[in-house]
Amino acid sequence: MKTNKFLSKLALVLLVSITIFSCKEEQIVDLKNDSAITSFALNLSSLDALADATIKAGVTVEIVGEEILINIPFGLKADTISKFLSANAATVVVSNGATVSPASGTPVKFNVKTPIYYTVTAEDGVSKTAYKVRFFETAQKGYGVVSEYWRKKGTQFTDKFTSNNEKTFAVTPTHIIQQIGGLYGGNLKLVKLSMLDGNEAGYAKLVVAPGDTIKQIRAMAGDRKGGFVGCNIAAPGQDFKVWAWDAHDATPRQLIKWNVDGLIPVGVAPSWAGNHVGRRISIVGDLKTEAYIYSYANFTLDILRWKITNGVATASPEKIHYTPGGSMSRFELWTSVIPMGATATSDIIVNSASAGSEVGVLNGSTKANYMSAGGVATPKGIGQFIEYNGIKYYIVLNVEAYATPHSVNARLYDYTTTNTSAIMGENWWLTPVPQKIEADGTLANGDATGCVDAILDADGQGFKVVALGTGCGIVVTKFSKKKEMTF
């Protein structure tokens, strides 16, 4: 009995000891190792006196990785910036339990010559993260800075440009697909150029199926999603064909085959030309899902539109009649039909050159013109459209065909609020304009044609404009929303 009582007491003591020890273990607290800045706000009180309240509202902060990016609107004067940043007490919020140096609310003199770092120390006292502060001038709308990205003369490519040989291309996010030869049949090549630097990256495929190889490409366009299309040129009674590549390395597929008919000629076409379809082509949307393809017929006023649904095109085009707003009477050889959106009711820009050049805009719903402007169309009627950071840009190829040497560049027009030809005439070219590329000395001067296109950058910070001159080469210009400050 005594033994049993002793064992019972021993068990009770052990149980109490284990319970006490377990409670002590549960009371141990792990210190956090998070060392992040969760929000950062500058003191903006020094900007209260500014007449333009949108400038203060336009100061924004982004925390990207281990950097604090301060965006300040373009137009702030140097002395205002100096006062604003000479002793700014930023409010800094960090991870729970962490500390930051300089401390939140401490006046700091910011400059780029001696970068400022905010160092966060976690609750455990070990984990630390240093955040560098950088400042950018930022456009509240549209772009803020223009810079040349790269350029190459036509004779620098393996497949060299030749004198006054008409050319076309398609632009994708990663490549420019450059057509060489094959405008009217013959030795067609589609050269892939890196969008990054213009380096050649092989050739796009031309074999649709065994025994079916594409031999003529007259016009090309990219859907800005990675896919692109190319077409032949066809007269009434002939088959107009459009081929689609879903990516720069994809096998092409025939997207459209339409026997050209039902066109309404305007006047008599020159003996050396006719009511051809396919001299220009445009696409908007996504080739693999839903998109619209546009073309037109020479010496008519017929705009042709095909709808793409799940990668399949309608058998015949919708025919949209264009009513000129000025002295232009018909679409000549060089006309661009430029959709401004990927719906059936999106507005359409028409840029037609020669015989009364004009730029007009069709209302996508009523199909009636709501704006036309004469005397502002480019010599070759070559244009494009892109919308970026709240601004609608109409981009045209400016061809100085008869200069010595001839040259080409792209020019931009802010179309956002335009609805009359008077406004368009007053604000035609934006400045500064992209760089131009001049004819190579080995290529003959004379009439020049070309292509222009634009594409948004993947990071949303800008867009690129690609301009090609047939006797010149290619120049790519970058339009950026912001640039780093150097105060």
C-alpha positions, 0 to 999 in steps of 0.5 A: 500500500505504501508503495502504491501511495508513493507511486501515486504521489510520484505520478502526480508530481510528474504530471504537474511538472510536465503541465508547468513545463508545457505552459512555459513552452507555450509562453515562448513568443517568436519575434517577427522577421518581416522588414518591409515598408508597406506605405510611404507618403511625402509631406505635400504641404509645400505644394498647397500654394501652387495654382495648378492643384493637379500637380499636387494630386499628381505626386504618387508613390510606388514601392517596387521591390526594394525601391521607393519610386516618387513620381512628380508631374512634368512642369514643376519648377526647379525652385519648387522642387528644391523647397519640396524636397529640401526637408521633407518629413515622409510618413513611413509605415512598416511591418508590425513590430519593425522599425525604420531609419530615418524614422517616420516623420523625420525631415530628410533632404532628398537628392540624387547625388547622395541617394537616400535609403530607408532601412527597415529592421524587423522585430527580431533585430536581425532581418533588414531591408534597405529601400532606395528612393528614386524620383521621376518626372512623370506625364499625367497624360500621354508621354513625357519624353521621346528617345531613339531606341534603335535604327538601321539603314536598309543596306545593313540587313542581310537581305538588303533594301533596294532602291525604291522597292516597296516594302511592308512589315508587321509589328509584334511585342517582340519582333518586327516581321519584315517582308523582302521581295514577293510583292508581286510574286517571286522570292518572298522572305519574311525576316524576323527582327528583334524589337529590342535591337533590330538583330535578325532572328531568322525567317517566319514560315511560309508553308501553309501545308504540303504543296501550299507555300505563300508566294506573295505578300502585299501588305502586313499588320500585327494584332499587338498581341503577338500574332500578325497577318499578311495578304496578297493583292487582288483585282475584281474576279480574283481571290483576295487571301489573308494568312494568319500567324498566331505567333512569330514562330507559328505555321501560317494558316489561310484566314480569308479567301474572298473572290473580289466582287461587288465593288463600286468604282469611282471614275476611271482607274489609270491604265496601269492600275485598277480596283485592287484590294490588299494594298493596305491591311489593318487588324485590331483585336486578338487573332486567336479569339476576336478581331476585325480585319480592314482593307479597301479597294483602290479607286472606290470608296469601299472599306472592307471589314471581316470579323474574326471569331475564335480564330475564324473569319466571316466568308465575305466582308462587310462593305462600309461606304466612305463619304469624303468630307472635302475635295477628295473624290476616291481612295487612290493607291495610297490609303490607310483605313485605321480602326480605333477600337476592337468593336463593330462600332469603333470609329475609323480613321481614313487617311487618303493621299493625292487627288484631294488628300484628306484625313477623315473619321467615320463614326463607327455607329452611324458610318457618317463622317464627323471630321475631315481635314484637307492638306494634312494627309501624308504623301503616301496616306500611311497612318496608325493609331494608338491610345496611351495614358489617356491620350489618343494618338494618330501616327502618320509616316512623314515621307520626304520623298524628293529631298536630297537625300530623301528621308522618313520619320513618324509624326504624332497628332493628339487626336483626343479632343478633335472633332473638327478640321479646324482643330486638327489643322491648328494642332497638327504635329506634336513636338518633339518629333521622332528621329528620321532616317535618311536614304542610304548613299548606295540607294537611289533617291526618288519616290519613297514609300514605307510603313508605320506602326506602334505598340505598347510596352509590356510594362505600361511605361511607354510605347514604341513607334516603328517607321520604315522607309523603302529607300532608307531603313528602319527607325524605332522611337520610344515614347516614355511616360516618365524619366528619372530626375537629375536634381 
